[in-house]
Amino acid sequence: MLSGIITIVLTLLFVAVWAWAWQPRHKQSFDATARLALDDDAPPQAQGDRESRA
């Protein structure tokens, strides 16, 4: 009985979080967060720079 209640509560919690995440008002912030890993402000270092300091 208790395990059934826990299952129902967790399922409802999952559906609530899923519905919150898929709301259109969150799309812009999620897209910006997804691009963070691709946006690199620092220019890449040349391999010669790293070897000359060693």
Protein Blocks (a to p, Z undefined) as FASTA:
>chain_A
ZZmmmmmmmmmmmmmmmmmmmpmklmmmmmmmmmmmmmcfbdcddfklmmmmZZ
